[in-house]
């Protein structure tokens, strides 16, 4: 849509253009008005098809039992939570703990808070 706005602005200034990659984008030919009129419809249709393909892919993945997104930190294995607790009890910082266990400092903080709530 933004490209179409630029093309229309160029046309309003009396500038002709010709695309090297899209042969139908040519304001020097007799069909220039027709092409500019069709472009928004084609772009909209492509957005609709992209959305449909995305939704279909997500539905296929769900049907196969796959769950999207990042795993929740709260779903971490109990051994990891216990290790984080031990390292914190030794006086290690959240950043150092995160580096050692391969998680983010925010995840470590969240797991420590949940561990305190349980204890």
C-alpha positions in Angstrom: 0.0 0.0 0.0 2.8 2.4 0.8 4.4 1.7 -2.6 1.2 2.5 -4.3 1.0 5.8 -2.4 4.6 6.6 -3.6 3.7 5.7 -7.2 0.6 7.9 -7.1 2.6 10.8 -5.7 5.1 10.4 -8.5 2.3 10.4 -11.1 0.8 13.5 -9.6 4.2 15.3 -10.0 4.2 14.2 -13.7 7.1 11.7 -13.2 7.0 8.5 -15.2 8.4 5.3 -13.7 9.3 1.8 -14.9 10.1 -1.1 -12.5 13.1 -3.3 -13.4 11.8 -6.2 -11.3 8.0 -6.0 -11.9 7.4 -5.5 -15.6 3.8 -4.5 -15.2 4.7 -1.4 -13.1 5.2 1.0 -15.9 3.6 4.4 -16.1 4.8 5.0 -19.6 2.3 2.6 -21.2 -1.3 2.9 -22.1 -2.4 0.7 -19.1 -0.8 2.8 -16.3 -4.2 3.7 -14.7 -5.4 0.1 -14.9 -2.3 -1.2 -13.2 -2.4 1.3 -10.4 -6.1 0.4 -9.9 -5.4 -3.3 -9.8 -2.4 -3.2 -7.4 -4.3 -2.6 -4.2 -6.6 -5.5 -4.9 -3.7 -7.8 -5.6 -1.9 -6.7 -2.4 -5.0 -7.2 -0.3 -5.6 -10.7 -1.8 -2.0 -11.6 -1.0 -2.4 -10.5 2.6 -5.6 -12.6 2.9 -3.8 -15.7 1.4 -0.8 -15.2 3.8 -3.2 -15.0 6.7 -5.0 -18.2 5.6 -1.8 -20.1 5.2 -0.5 -19.0 8.6 -3.8 -20.1 10.3 -3.8 -23.4 8.4 -0.2 -24.1 9.5 -1.0 -23.3 13.1 -4.0 -25.6 12.9 -1.9 -28.5 11.4 0.7 -28.0 14.1 -2.0 -28.1 16.8 -3.5 -31.2 15.3 -0.1 -32.9 15.6 0.0 -32.0 19.2 2.7 -29.3 18.9 2.4 -26.4 21.3 3.7 -23.0 20.1 5.5 -20.4 22.0 8.2 -20.5 24.6 8.1 -23.0 27.5 7.0 -21.4 30.7 9.7 -21.0 33.3 7.3 -22.4 35.9 7.3 -25.7 34.0 11.0 -26.1 34.7 12.1 -29.4 36.0 12.4 -29.6 39.9 16.1 -30.3 39.7 16.7 -27.1 38.0 14.7 -25.1 40.5 16.6 -26.9 43.3 19.9 -26.1 41.7 19.0 -22.4 41.3 18.0 -22.3 45.0 21.3 -23.9 46.1 23.4 -21.5 44.0 21.4 -18.5 45.4 21.9 -19.8 49.0 25.7 -19.8 48.2 25.4 -16.1 47.5 25.6 -16.2 43.7 24.0 -13.4 41.8 21.0 -14.0 39.6 23.1 -13.2 36.5 25.8 -15.7 37.5 23.2 -18.3 38.2 21.5 -17.7 34.9 24.8 -18.0 33.1 25.5 -21.4 34.8 22.1 -22.9 34.2 21.6 -21.5 30.7 18.5 -19.4 31.4 17.9 -15.7 31.5 18.3 -13.7 34.7 14.5 -12.9 34.6 13.7 -16.6 34.4 16.0 -17.3 37.4 14.3 -14.5 39.3 10.9 -15.8 38.5 11.9 -19.4 39.6 13.4 -18.1 42.8 10.2 -16.2 43.6 8.0 -19.2 42.9 10.3 -21.3 45.1 9.9 -18.8 47.9 6.1 -19.0 47.5 6.2 -22.8 47.7 8.5 -22.9 50.8 
